[in-house]
Amino acid sequence: MGEAVILDFMEIDVFYDIVCPWCFIGKRRLAQALARRPAADAKIHWRAFLLNPHMPAEGVERDIYLIRKFGSESRIRRLQGALLEAGQSVEIPFAFDRIQRTPNSINAHRLAFFAEREGRADAVVEALFRAYFLEGRDIGDVDVLADIGAECGLARDAVAAYLAGTEEVERVAEENNRAHRLGVNGVPAFVFNRRFVISGAQDPQVLARMADAAAATGDAA
């Protein structure tokens, strides 16, 4: 009976970056948490965070990026081993060997913004994660992004035209800056009803308890 919590409408801001494997895991764990709270009417907002704000537009060769970031192949293997194990718990079969480049993720975030207006943000974010971490596709390439949008039911020509311009580039920076103002320095980070912030790919039960705490304070501010 302890799980039978009555929840009303709730807003959840998720700060994430497509190139972050823990964000993919966190997305799945949040879904599991909300499944434990079927009475919750949750609205999820995907908020841009840039793990690599100075990444060149063309990205960086994956092996070079990993060595620069983590320092040694042995450390990379340990970290990827932990990710593979965590991924299995949420049915994510990471295929790190397929990734050739670490991309600049600004346009991937912009695609999610475009999808948000069409009510398809969650599907597109999921598709972006899958494209990058399972299929090794270059999500820094605007043609690849247009294809992913089309696969999710968006008009490819409209997506391509949008990505070819600069619309909402500033929004990516604004959301990234907002995250840092909130004290978020790593992702994923979850903000429930604009009051409760928790970082990391937390276990579903932890996220469910955060939802309960947010619901107890009333509607989003």
MINUTOR-354699 format. One record per residue (C-alpha): x, y, z; residue in one letter. Coordinates in steps of 0.5 Angstrom, whole numbers. Layout:
% MINUTOR-354699
<r u="X" v="Y" w="Z" resn="A"/>
...
% end
This chain:
% MINUTOR-354699
<r u="0" v="0" w="0" resn="M"/>
<r u="6" v="5" w="1" resn="G"/>
<r u="7" v="5" w="-7" resn="E"/>
<r u="0" v="8" w="-8" resn="A"/>
<r u="1" v="15" w="-8" resn="V"/>
<r u="-4" v="20" w="-11" resn="I"/>
<r u="0" v="25" w="-15" resn="L"/>
<r u="-3" v="31" w="-20" resn="D"/>
<r u="0" v="34" w="-26" resn="F"/>
<r u="8" v="35" w="-25" resn="M"/>
<r u="13" v="38" w="-29" resn="E"/>
<r u="20" v="35" w="-30" resn="I"/>
<r u="26" v="38" w="-33" resn="D"/>
<r u="31" v="34" w="-35" resn="V"/>
<r u="38" v="37" w="-37" resn="F"/>
<r u="42" v="32" w="-41" resn="Y"/>
<r u="47" v="31" w="-47" resn="D"/>
<r u="46" v="26" w="-53" resn="I"/>
<r u="53" v="24" w="-52" resn="V"/>
<r u="52" v="22" w="-45" resn="C"/>
<r u="51" v="15" w="-44" resn="P"/>
<r u="49" v="16" w="-37" resn="W"/>
<r u="43" v="20" w="-40" resn="C"/>
<r u="41" v="15" w="-44" resn="F"/>
<r u="41" v="10" w="-38" resn="I"/>
<r u="37" v="16" w="-34" resn="G"/>
<r u="32" v="17" w="-39" resn="K"/>
<r u="30" v="9" w="-38" resn="R"/>
<r u="30" v="10" w="-31" resn="R"/>
<r u="26" v="16" w="-30" resn="L"/>
<r u="21" v="12" w="-35" resn="A"/>
<r u="21" v="6" w="-30" resn="Q"/>
<r u="20" v="11" w="-24" resn="A"/>
<r u="14" v="14" w="-27" resn="L"/>
<r u="11" v="7" w="-29" resn="A"/>
<r u="11" v="6" w="-21" resn="R"/>
<r u="7" v="12" w="-20" resn="R"/>
<r u="1" v="11" w="-25" resn="P"/>
<r u="-3" v="17" w="-22" resn="A"/>
<r u="2" v="22" w="-24" resn="A"/>
<r u="1" v="26" w="-30" resn="D"/>
<r u="8" v="28" w="-32" resn="A"/>
<r u="10" v="33" w="-37" resn="K"/>
<r u="18" v="32" w="-39" resn="I"/>
<r u="22" v="38" w="-42" resn="H"/>
<r u="28" v="36" w="-45" resn="W"/>
<r u="33" v="41" w="-43" resn="R"/>
<r u="40" v="42" w="-47" resn="A"/>
<r u="46" v="41" w="-43" resn="F"/>
<r u="53" v="41" w="-47" resn="L"/>
<r u="58" v="37" w="-44" resn="L"/>
<r u="63" v="39" w="-49" resn="N"/>
<r u="62" v="46" w="-50" resn="P"/>
<r u="68" v="48" w="-54" resn="H"/>
<r u="67" v="42" w="-59" resn="M"/>
<r u="69" v="43" w="-66" resn="P"/>
<r u="63" v="43" w="-71" resn="A"/>
<r u="66" v="37" w="-74" resn="E"/>
<r u="67" v="33" w="-68" resn="G"/>
<r u="73" v="29" w="-66" resn="V"/>
<r u="75" v="22" w="-67" resn="E"/>
<r u="73" v="18" w="-62" resn="R"/>
<r u="79" v="15" w="-60" resn="D"/>
<r u="83" v="22" w="-59" resn="I"/>
<r u="77" v="24" w="-55" resn="Y"/>
<r u="77" v="19" w="-50" resn="L"/>
<r u="84" v="19" w="-49" resn="I"/>
<r u="84" v="26" w="-48" resn="R"/>
<r u="78" v="26" w="-43" resn="K"/>
<r u="80" v="20" w="-39" resn="F"/>
<r u="87" v="19" w="-40" resn="G"/>
<r u="89" v="12" w="-41" resn="S"/>
<r u="86" v="6" w="-45" resn="E"/>
<r u="85" v="2" w="-38" resn="S"/>
<r u="81" v="7" w="-35" resn="R"/>
<r u="76" v="8" w="-41" resn="I"/>
<r u="75" v="0" w="-41" resn="R"/>
<r u="73" v="0" w="-34" resn="R"/>
<r u="68" v="6" w="-35" resn="L"/>
<r u="65" v="3" w="-41" resn="Q"/>
<r u="65" v="-4" w="-37" resn="G"/>
<r u="61" v="0" w="-32" resn="A"/>
<r u="56" v="3" w="-37" resn="L"/>
<r u="55" v="-4" w="-41" resn="L"/>
<r u="53" v="-7" w="-34" resn="E"/>
<r u="48" v="-1" w="-32" resn="A"/>
<r u="46" v="-1" w="-39" resn="G"/>
<r u="44" v="-8" w="-39" resn="Q"/>
<r u="39" v="-7" w="-33" resn="S"/>
<r u="35" v="-2" w="-37" resn="V"/>
<r u="35" v="-6" w="-44" resn="E"/>
<r u="41" v="-2" w="-47" resn="I"/>
<r u="46" v="-6" w="-51" resn="P"/>
<r u="51" v="0" w="-52" resn="F"/>
<r u="55" v="-1" w="-58" resn="A"/>
<r u="61" v="3" w="-56" resn="F"/>
<r u="66" v="0" w="-62" resn="D"/>
<r u="61" v="3" w="-67" resn="R"/>
<r u="62" v="10" w="-65" resn="I"/>
<r u="67" v="13" w="-70" resn="Q"/>
<r u="67" v="21" w="-68" resn="R"/>
<r u="64" v="25" w="-62" resn="T"/>
<r u="60" v="30" w="-65" resn="P"/>
<r u="58" v="37" w="-63" resn="N"/>
<r u="51" v="36" w="-60" resn="S"/>
<r u="48" v="43" w="-61" resn="I"/>
<r u="44" v="41" w="-67" resn="N"/>
<r u="42" v="35" w="-64" resn="A"/>
<r u="39" v="39" w="-58" resn="H"/>
<r u="36" v="43" w="-64" resn="R"/>
<r u="33" v="37" w="-67" resn="L"/>
<r u="29" v="36" w="-60" resn="A"/>
<r u="27" v="43" w="-60" resn="F"/>
<r u="24" v="42" w="-67" resn="F"/>
<r u="21" v="36" w="-64" resn="A"/>
<r u="18" v="39" w="-58" resn="E"/>
<r u="13" v="43" w="-62" resn="R"/>
<r u="11" v="37" w="-66" resn="E"/>
<r u="9" v="33" w="-59" resn="G"/>
<r u="15" v="28" w="-61" resn="R"/>
<r u="21" v="31" w="-57" resn="A"/>
<r u="21" v="24" w="-52" resn="D"/>
<r u="21" v="20" w="-59" resn="A"/>
<r u="26" v="24" w="-62" resn="V"/>
<r u="31" v="24" w="-56" resn="V"/>
<r u="30" v="17" w="-55" resn="E"/>
<r u="32" v="16" w="-63" resn="A"/>
<r u="38" v="20" w="-62" resn="L"/>
<r u="41" v="16" w="-56" resn="F"/>
<r u="39" v="10" w="-60" resn="R"/>
<r u="42" v="12" w="-66" resn="A"/>
<r u="49" v="15" w="-63" resn="Y"/>
<r u="50" v="9" w="-58" resn="F"/>
<r u="47" v="3" w="-61" resn="L"/>
<r u="48" v="4" w="-69" resn="E"/>
<r u="54" v="9" w="-68" resn="G"/>
<r u="51" v="14" w="-73" resn="R"/>
<r u="54" v="21" w="-73" resn="D"/>
<r u="49" v="25" w="-70" resn="I"/>
<r u="53" v="32" w="-71" resn="G"/>
<r u="51" v="31" w="-79" resn="D"/>
<r u="45" v="35" w="-80" resn="V"/>
<r u="43" v="30" w="-86" resn="D"/>
<r u="43" v="24" w="-81" resn="V"/>
<r u="39" v="29" w="-76" resn="L"/>
<r u="34" v="30" w="-81" resn="A"/>
<r u="34" v="23" w="-83" resn="D"/>
<r u="33" v="21" w="-75" resn="I"/>
<r u="27" v="27" w="-75" resn="G"/>
<r u="24" v="23" w="-81" resn="A"/>
<r u="24" v="17" w="-78" resn="E"/>
<r u="20" v="20" w="-72" resn="C"/>
<r u="15" v="22" w="-76" resn="G"/>
<r u="17" v="29" w="-78" resn="L"/>
<r u="18" v="33" w="-84" resn="A"/>
<r u="25" v="32" w="-87" resn="R"/>
<r u="25" v="38" w="-91" resn="D"/>
<r u="22" v="42" w="-86" resn="A"/>
<r u="28" v="39" w="-81" resn="V"/>
<r u="33" v="40" w="-86" resn="A"/>
<r u="31" v="47" w="-87" resn="A"/>
<r u="31" v="49" w="-80" resn="Y"/>
<r u="38" v="45" w="-78" resn="L"/>
<r u="41" v="49" w="-84" resn="A"/>
<r u="40" v="56" w="-80" resn="G"/>
<r u="41" v="58" w="-73" resn="T"/>
<r u="34" v="58" w="-70" resn="E"/>
<r u="35" v="56" w="-63" resn="E"/>
<r u="42" v="56" w="-63" resn="V"/>
<r u="42" v="61" w="-57" resn="E"/>
<r u="37" v="57" w="-53" resn="R"/>
<r u="42" v="51" w="-53" resn="V"/>
<r u="47" v="56" w="-49" resn="A"/>
<r u="41" v="59" w="-45" resn="E"/>
<r u="39" v="52" w="-42" resn="E"/>
<r u="46" v="50" w="-41" resn="N"/>
<r u="47" v="57" w="-37" resn="N"/>
<r u="41" v="56" w="-33" resn="R"/>
<r u="43" v="49" w="-31" resn="A"/>
<r u="50" v="52" w="-28" resn="H"/>
<r u="46" v="57" w="-25" resn="R"/>
<r u="42" v="51" w="-22" resn="L"/>
<r u="48" v="48" w="-19" resn="G"/>
<r u="48" v="43" w="-25" resn="V"/>
<r u="55" v="41" w="-27" resn="N"/>
<r u="54" v="34" w="-29" resn="G"/>
<r u="48" v="30" w="-33" resn="V"/>
<r u="43" v="27" w="-33" resn="P"/>
<r u="40" v="32" w="-28" resn="A"/>
<r u="32" v="32" w="-26" resn="F"/>
<r u="28" v="38" w="-23" resn="V"/>
<r u="21" v="36" w="-21" resn="F"/>
<r u="16" v="42" w="-21" resn="N"/>
<r u="22" v="47" w="-21" resn="R"/>
<r u="24" v="46" w="-14" resn="R"/>
<r u="27" v="39" w="-13" resn="F"/>
<r u="34" v="38" w="-16" resn="V"/>
<r u="37" v="31" w="-17" resn="I"/>
<r u="43" v="29" w="-21" resn="S"/>
<r u="46" v="23" w="-24" resn="G"/>
<r u="43" v="17" w="-27" resn="A"/>
<r u="39" v="15" w="-20" resn="Q"/>
<r u="35" v="8" w="-19" resn="D"/>
<r u="28" v="9" w="-21" resn="P"/>
<r u="26" v="8" w="-13" resn="Q"/>
<r u="30" v="14" w="-12" resn="V"/>
<r u="27" v="18" w="-17" resn="L"/>
<r u="20" v="16" w="-15" resn="A"/>
<r u="21" v="19" w="-8" resn="R"/>
<r u="23" v="25" w="-11" resn="M"/>
<r u="17" v="25" w="-15" resn="A"/>
<r u="13" v="24" w="-9" resn="D"/>
<r u="17" v="30" w="-5" resn="A"/>
<r u="15" v="35" w="-11" resn="A"/>
<r u="8" v="33" w="-11" resn="A"/>
<r u="7" v="34" w="-4" resn="A"/>
<r u="9" v="41" w="-5" resn="T"/>
<r u="4" v="43" w="-10" resn="G"/>
<r u="4" v="45" w="-17" resn="D"/>
<r u="10" v="47" w="-20" resn="A"/>
<r u="12" v="54" w="-19" resn="A"/>
% end
